[in-house]
Amino acid sequence: MDIAIDHGKCIGAGQCAFIAPEVFDQDDDGSALLLVERPAAAQVSAVWEAAESCPMSAISVADDRERTA
């Protein structure tokens, strides 16, 4: 799984940190931070949800494996 944050798009809404706090946090300015480059299998669903919930689509996720809902 590859996770990327476009900091130019991030407005600090915090949805990512709320949905997947083991993977995302926010810096002092509110911008998203990636805590884990390779999340555990149990976190994959939350990472996808966080990316989909970002109001600015600042998080992109790529995964070679089939996504399970």
DSSP file (Angstrom, degrees, kcal/mol; ACC not computed):
  #  RESIDUE AA STRUCTURE BP1 BP2  ACC     N-H-->O    O-->H-N    N-H-->O    O-->H-N    TCO  KAPPA ALPHA  PHI   PSI    X-CA   Y-CA   Z-CA
    1    1 A M              0   0    0      0, 0.0     2,-0.5     0, 0.0    62,-0.2   0.000 360.0 360.0 360.0 128.8    0.0    0.0    0.0
    2    2 A D  E     -A   62   0A   0     60,-3.2    60,-2.4    36,-0.1     2,-0.4  -0.955 360.0-171.0-111.9 125.8    1.3    3.4   -1.0
    3    3 A I  E     -A   61   0A   0     -2,-0.5     2,-0.4    34,-0.3    58,-0.2  -0.959   4.7-179.2-118.5 131.8   -0.1    6.4    0.8
    4    4 A A  E     -A   60   0A   0     56,-2.6    56,-2.7    -2,-0.4     2,-0.5  -0.988  14.2-154.7-132.1 142.3    0.6   10.0   -0.3
    5    5 A I  E     -A   59   0A   0     -2,-0.4     2,-1.1    54,-0.2    54,-0.2  -0.973  10.3-147.9-115.6 124.5   -0.5   13.3    1.1
    6    6 A D    >>  -     0   0    0     52,-3.3     4,-1.5    -2,-0.5     3,-1.4  -0.789  13.1-170.4 -89.2  98.2   -0.6   16.4   -1.2
    7    7 A H  T 34 S+     0   0    0     -2,-1.1    -1,-0.2     1,-0.3    51,-0.0   0.705  81.5  65.1 -67.5 -19.4    0.2   19.1    1.4
    8    8 A G  T 34 S+     0   0    0      1,-0.2    -1,-0.3    -3,-0.1    -2,-0.0   0.770 110.3  37.4 -70.2 -26.1   -0.7   21.7   -1.2
    9    9 A K  T <4 S+     0   0    0     -3,-1.4    -2,-0.2    49,-0.1    -1,-0.2   0.722  91.3 107.1 -94.2 -26.3   -4.3   20.5   -1.1
   10   10 A C     <  +     0   0    0     -4,-1.5    21,-0.1    48,-0.2    -5,-0.0  -0.315  39.5 179.7 -63.2 129.1   -4.5   19.7    2.6
   11   11 A I        -     0   0    0     19,-0.1    -1,-0.1    -2,-0.1    20,-0.1   0.313  50.3-108.9-110.0   5.1   -6.7   22.2    4.6
   12   12 A G        +     0   0    0      1,-0.0    19,-0.1     2,-0.0    -2,-0.1   0.809  63.7 151.6  75.7  30.1   -6.3   20.5    8.0
   13   13 A A        -     0   0    0      1,-0.1    18,-0.1    19,-0.0    -1,-0.0   0.822  46.0-142.0 -63.5 -31.3   -9.8   19.2    8.3
   14   14 A G     >  +     0   0    0     16,-0.2     4,-1.9    11,-0.1     5,-0.2   0.497  60.8 127.6  85.7   4.3   -8.5   16.3   10.4
   15   15 A Q  H  > S+     0   0    0      1,-0.2     4,-2.6     2,-0.2     5,-0.3   0.893  73.1  53.9 -59.7 -39.6  -10.8   13.6    9.0
   16   16 A C  H  > S+     0   0    0      1,-0.2     4,-2.8     2,-0.2     8,-0.3   0.929 110.1  45.4 -62.3 -46.1   -7.8   11.4    8.3
   17   17 A A  H  4 S+     0   0    0      1,-0.2    -1,-0.2     2,-0.2    -2,-0.2   0.824 114.6  49.7 -68.3 -31.3   -6.5   11.6   11.9
   18   18 A F  H  < S+     0   0    0     -4,-1.9    -2,-0.2     2,-0.2    -1,-0.2   0.905 118.3  37.5 -71.6 -42.5  -10.0   11.0   13.3
   19   19 A I  H  < S+     0   0    0     -4,-2.6    -2,-0.2     1,-0.2    -3,-0.2   0.879 134.4  19.6 -79.5 -40.3  -10.7    8.0   11.1
   20   20 A A    >X  +     0   0    0     -4,-2.8     4,-2.7    -5,-0.3     3,-1.7  -0.573  66.6 163.3-131.6  69.4   -7.3    6.4   11.1
   21   21 A P  T 34 S+     0   0    0      0, 0.0    -1,-0.1     0, 0.0    -4,-0.1   0.678  75.1  61.3 -66.6 -16.5   -5.3    7.8   14.1
   22   22 A E  T 34 S+     0   0    0      1,-0.1     3,-0.1    -3,-0.1    -5,-0.1   0.673 118.0  29.0 -78.6 -16.2   -2.7    5.0   14.0
   23   23 A V  T <4 S+     0   0    0     -3,-1.7    12,-3.7     1,-0.2    13,-1.0   0.741 121.5  41.6-112.5 -35.9   -1.8    6.1   10.5
   24   24 A F  E  <  +B   34   0B   0     -4,-2.7     2,-0.3    -8,-0.3    10,-0.2  -0.865  52.7 161.4-120.4 150.5   -2.4    9.8   10.3
   25   25 A D  E     -B   33   0B   0      8,-2.0     8,-3.1    -2,-0.3     2,-0.4  -0.825  33.1-112.2-144.3-175.2   -1.9   12.8   12.6
   26   26 A Q  E     -B   32   0B   0      6,-0.3     6,-0.2    -2,-0.3     5,-0.1  -0.973  21.1-133.9-126.7 143.7   -1.7   16.6   12.2
   27   27 A D    >   -     0   0    0      4,-2.7     3,-2.0    -2,-0.4     6,-0.1  -0.178  46.0 -81.4 -82.4-175.7    1.2   18.9   12.6
   28   28 A D  T 3  S+     0   0    0      1,-0.3    -1,-0.1     2,-0.1    -2,-0.0   0.753 133.0  50.6 -60.9 -25.2    1.2   22.1   14.6
   29   29 A D  T 3  S-     0   0    0      2,-0.1    -1,-0.3     3,-0.0     3,-0.1   0.453 120.5-108.0 -90.7  -2.2   -0.4   23.9   11.5
   30   30 A G  S <  S+     0   0    0     -3,-2.0   -16,-0.2     1,-0.3    -2,-0.1   0.338  71.6 142.6  93.0  -6.8   -3.1   21.3   11.2
   31   31 A S        -     0   0    0      1,-0.1    -4,-2.7    -5,-0.1    -1,-0.3  -0.405  58.9 -96.8 -70.6 143.9   -1.6   19.7    8.0
   32   32 A A  E     -B   26   0B   0     -6,-0.2     2,-0.4    -3,-0.1    -6,-0.3  -0.284  37.0-161.8 -63.6 141.8   -1.9   15.9    7.7
   33   33 A L  E     -B   25   0B   0     -8,-3.1    -8,-2.0    -3,-0.1     2,-0.7  -0.976  15.7-134.2-123.5 139.3    1.1   13.8    8.7
   34   34 A L  E     +B   24   0B   0     -2,-0.4   -10,-0.2   -10,-0.2     3,-0.1  -0.851  22.2 179.0 -93.2 117.3    1.7   10.2    7.8
   35   35 A L  S    S+     0   0    0    -12,-3.7     2,-0.4    -2,-0.7   -11,-0.2   0.786  70.3  32.6 -87.4 -30.5    2.7    8.2   10.8
   36   36 A V        -     0   0    0    -13,-1.0    -1,-0.2     1,-0.1   -14,-0.0  -0.988  55.9-166.6-134.8 122.1    3.1    4.8    9.2
   37   37 A E  S    S+     0   0    0     -2,-0.4   -34,-0.3     1,-0.3    -1,-0.1   0.826  91.8  35.1 -76.7 -31.2    4.2    4.2    5.6
   38   38 A R  S    S-     0   0    0    -36,-0.1    -1,-0.3   -15,-0.0   -36,-0.1  -0.796  85.3-157.5-124.2  87.2    3.1    0.5    5.6
   39   39 A P        -     0   0    0      0, 0.0     5,-0.1     0, 0.0   -16,-0.0  -0.253  25.7-100.8 -65.9 153.0   -0.1    0.2    7.7
   40   40 A A    >>  -     0   0    0      1,-0.1     3,-2.0     3,-0.1     4,-0.7  -0.266  35.9-104.6 -66.3 158.3   -1.0   -3.2    9.3
   41   41 A A  G >4 S+     0   0    0      1,-0.3     3,-0.9     2,-0.2     4,-0.5   0.843 121.5  59.7 -54.7 -36.2   -3.7   -5.2    7.5
   42   42 A A  G 34 S+     0   0    0      1,-0.2    -1,-0.3     2,-0.1     4,-0.3   0.682 105.7  49.3 -68.0 -17.0   -6.2   -4.3   10.2
   43   43 A Q  G <> S+     0   0    0     -3,-2.0     4,-2.1     1,-0.1    -1,-0.2   0.546  84.5  89.8 -98.0  -9.8   -5.7   -0.6    9.3
   44   44 A V  H <X S+     0   0    0     -3,-0.9     4,-2.2    -4,-0.7     5,-0.2   0.900  86.2  50.1 -58.5 -46.1   -6.1   -0.8    5.6
   45   45 A S  H  > S+     0   0    0     -4,-0.5     4,-2.2     1,-0.2    -1,-0.2   0.902 111.2  49.4 -61.0 -41.8   -9.9   -0.3    5.6
   46   46 A A  H  > S+     0   0    0     -4,-0.3     4,-2.7     2,-0.2    -1,-0.2   0.854 107.9  54.6 -66.5 -35.2   -9.5    2.8    7.8
   47   47 A V  H  X S+     0   0    0     -4,-2.1     4,-2.4     2,-0.2    -2,-0.2   0.932 109.5  46.8 -63.6 -45.5   -6.8    4.2    5.5
   48   48 A W  H  X S+     0   0    0     -4,-2.2     4,-2.4     1,-0.2    -2,-0.2   0.922 113.1  49.4 -60.9 -44.3   -9.2    3.9    2.5
   49   49 A E  H  X S+     0   0    0     -4,-2.2     4,-1.8     1,-0.2    -2,-0.2   0.905 110.1  51.1 -62.9 -41.7  -12.0    5.5    4.4
   50   50 A A  H  X S+     0   0    0     -4,-2.7     4,-0.9     2,-0.2    -1,-0.2   0.919 110.9  48.2 -61.4 -44.3   -9.8    8.4    5.5
   51   51 A A  H >< S+     0   0    0     -4,-2.4     3,-0.6     1,-0.2     8,-0.3   0.914 113.3  47.1 -63.0 -43.0   -8.7    9.0    1.9
   52   52 A E  H 3< S+     0   0    0     -4,-2.4    -1,-0.2     1,-0.2    -2,-0.2   0.774 111.3  52.7 -69.8 -25.8  -12.3    8.9    0.7
   53   53 A S  H 3< S+     0   0    0     -4,-1.8    -1,-0.2    -5,-0.2    -2,-0.2   0.607  77.7 113.1 -86.0 -13.3  -13.4   11.3    3.5
   54   54 A C    X<  -     0   0    0     -4,-0.9     3,-1.3    -3,-0.6     5,-0.1  -0.448  61.0-148.9 -63.5 120.2  -10.8   13.9    2.9
   55   55 A P  T 3  S+     0   0    0      0, 0.0    -1,-0.2     0, 0.0    -4,-0.0   0.719  97.0  40.6 -66.1 -19.2  -12.8   17.0    1.7
   56   56 A M  T 3  S-     0   0    0      0, 0.0    -2,-0.1     0, 0.0    -3,-0.0   0.357 105.4-123.1-107.7   4.3   -9.9   18.1   -0.6
   57   57 A S    <   +     0   0    0     -3,-1.3   -47,-0.1    -6,-0.2    -6,-0.1   0.890  61.9 146.9  53.2  41.6   -8.9   14.7   -1.9
   58   58 A A        +     0   0    0    -49,-0.1   -52,-3.3    -7,-0.1     2,-0.5   0.584  48.8  72.8 -83.3 -10.8   -5.4   15.4   -0.5
   59   59 A I  E     -A    5   0A   0     -8,-0.3     2,-0.4   -54,-0.2   -54,-0.2  -0.912  61.5-171.9-110.0 127.3   -4.8   11.7    0.3
   60   60 A S  E     -A    4   0A   0    -56,-2.7   -56,-2.6    -2,-0.5     2,-0.4  -0.943   1.6-167.6-117.7 142.9   -4.1    9.2   -2.4
   61   61 A V  E     -A    3   0A   0     -2,-0.4     2,-0.4   -58,-0.2   -58,-0.2  -0.991   5.0-175.6-130.5 133.1   -3.9    5.4   -1.8
   62   62 A A  E     +A    2   0A   0    -60,-2.4   -60,-3.2    -2,-0.4     2,-0.4  -0.995   7.0 174.0-128.4 136.2   -2.6    2.8   -4.2
   63   63 A D        -     0   0    0     -2,-0.4     4,-0.1   -62,-0.2    -2,-0.0  -0.987  27.9-153.9-145.2 129.8   -2.7   -0.9   -3.4
   64   64 A D  S    S+     0   0    0     -2,-0.4     2,-0.1     2,-0.1    -1,-0.1   0.777  79.1  79.6 -72.2 -26.6   -1.8   -3.9   -5.6
   65   65 A R  S    S-     0   0    0      1,-0.1     2,-0.2     0, 0.0    -2,-0.1  -0.423  97.6 -92.4 -81.1 157.7   -4.1   -6.1   -3.7
   66   66 A E        -     0   0    0     -2,-0.1     2,-0.3     1,-0.1    -1,-0.1  -0.481  43.7-118.9 -65.8 133.6   -7.9   -6.2   -4.1
   67   67 A R        -     0   0    0     -2,-0.2     2,-0.4    -4,-0.1    -1,-0.1  -0.604  24.6-153.7 -78.0 133.1   -9.7   -3.8   -1.8
   68   68 A T              0   0    0     -2,-0.3    -1,-0.0     1,-0.1     0, 0.0  -0.907 360.0 360.0-108.9 137.0  -12.1   -5.5    0.6
   69   69 A A              0   0    0     -2,-0.4    -1,-0.1   -24,-0.0    -2,-0.0   0.455 360.0 360.0 -85.6 360.0  -15.0   -3.5    2.0
